[in-house]
Amino acid sequence: MVDKTGIGDAVVDEMQYTNIPNVEGVFLTEPVKEDILNHLKFVARALFFRLSIVVGVVVLAGGDSVFHQSVSGELYEWLLKEQKRRGADSIQKTVRQVLQEVKEARKDG
């Protein structure tokens, strides 16, 4: 999904011309922005719920291998990517960072 507002329409055309897969241009009107933010809130809440179930295991276990056995492969793979993106020393630190961000977002939303 690419914002077509302003010069974005030309960007979408260029991306489609260069055969970038799954390019969809969208005009970001207020209702579309609201839908996107509502979806992000839903995903953040779902992630917070899933992580809150296992965060005790992470803190108590003190090791990523035990944590890996406690969560789904999909969530663990996402956390590995987040760990790398954030430059965190461990998945435990990544979980703590994500949980803190979600808590802060819940306060704002």
PLY file of the C-alpha trace (Angstrom):
ply
format ascii 1.0
element vertex 109
property float x
property float y
property float z
element edge 108
property int vertex1
property int vertex2
end_header
0.00 0.00 0.00
1.47 3.33 -1.10
0.13 6.82 -0.44
-1.02 8.33 -3.76
-1.67 11.75 -2.25
0.30 14.56 -3.92
3.21 13.22 -5.96
2.54 9.72 -4.67
0.50 8.87 -7.76
3.65 9.10 -9.89
5.55 6.99 -7.34
2.89 4.26 -7.56
3.07 4.33 -11.37
6.85 3.99 -11.28
6.71 1.13 -8.77
4.18 -0.70 -10.92
6.23 0.01 -14.06
9.32 -1.55 -12.47
7.26 -4.64 -11.57
7.40 -4.29 -7.80
4.88 -6.90 -6.65
1.66 -6.14 -4.78
1.76 -2.36 -5.20
-1.55 -0.76 -4.38
-2.02 3.00 -4.47
-4.32 4.53 -1.87
-5.39 8.12 -1.29
-4.97 8.64 2.44
-8.21 10.36 3.29
-9.24 10.77 6.91
-11.44 7.62 6.89
-8.60 5.56 5.38
-6.13 6.89 7.97
-8.61 6.05 10.72
-9.01 2.50 9.38
-5.24 2.02 9.26
-4.77 3.33 12.80
-7.63 1.19 14.12
-6.05 -1.87 12.52
-2.66 -1.01 14.03
-4.28 -0.59 17.46
-5.94 -3.99 17.08
-2.66 -5.65 16.09
-0.80 -3.94 18.95
-3.42 -5.07 21.47
-3.34 -8.63 20.12
0.45 -8.67 20.27
0.40 -7.21 23.78
-2.02 -9.94 24.87
0.10 -12.70 23.35
3.31 -11.30 24.79
1.85 -10.65 28.21
1.00 -14.35 28.49
4.62 -15.38 28.02
6.52 -12.42 29.44
6.69 -14.10 32.84
8.35 -17.10 31.24
10.87 -14.83 29.53
11.78 -12.98 32.70
11.93 -16.06 34.91
13.62 -18.38 32.44
16.45 -16.01 31.61
17.04 -17.65 28.28
15.78 -17.40 24.72
15.58 -21.18 24.20
12.92 -21.59 26.89
11.07 -18.60 25.49
11.15 -20.10 22.01
9.38 -23.19 23.30
6.68 -21.01 24.89
5.46 -19.08 21.86
4.32 -19.81 18.34
6.95 -19.98 15.61
5.41 -16.98 13.85
5.67 -14.76 16.93
9.19 -15.96 17.67
10.32 -15.23 14.09
8.80 -11.73 14.34
10.63 -11.16 17.62
13.92 -12.28 16.08
13.45 -9.73 13.29
12.57 -7.05 15.85
15.63 -7.96 17.92
17.85 -7.54 14.89
16.12 -4.30 13.80
16.44 -2.80 17.27
19.97 -4.09 17.87
18.87 -5.65 21.16
21.13 -8.11 23.00
18.36 -10.63 23.55
14.77 -11.40 22.76
13.98 -10.64 26.40
15.06 -7.03 25.89
13.08 -6.87 22.67
9.94 -8.14 24.44
10.39 -5.57 27.19
10.83 -2.77 24.63
7.77 -3.83 22.66
5.64 -4.15 25.77
6.72 -0.70 26.95
5.85 0.80 23.57
2.44 -0.88 23.57
1.75 0.33 27.12
2.65 3.88 26.09
0.46 3.62 22.99
-2.45 2.39 25.12
-2.09 5.44 27.37
-2.23 7.74 24.31
-5.09 5.89 22.59
0 1
1 2
2 3
3 4
4 5
5 6
6 7
7 8
8 9
9 10
10 11
11 12
12 13
13 14
14 15
15 16
16 17
17 18
18 19
19 20
20 21
21 22
22 23
23 24
24 25
25 26
26 27
27 28
28 29
29 30
30 31
31 32
32 33
33 34
34 35
35 36
36 37
37 38
38 39
39 40
40 41
41 42
42 43
43 44
44 45
45 46
46 47
47 48
48 49
49 50
50 51
51 52
52 53
53 54
54 55
55 56
56 57
57 58
58 59
59 60
60 61
61 62
62 63
63 64
64 65
65 66
66 67
67 68
68 69
69 70
70 71
71 72
72 73
73 74
74 75
75 76
76 77
77 78
78 79
79 80
80 81
81 82
82 83
83 84
84 85
85 86
86 87
87 88
88 89
89 90
90 91
91 92
92 93
93 94
94 95
95 96
96 97
97 98
98 99
99 100
100 101
101 102
102 103
103 104
104 105
105 106
106 107
107 108
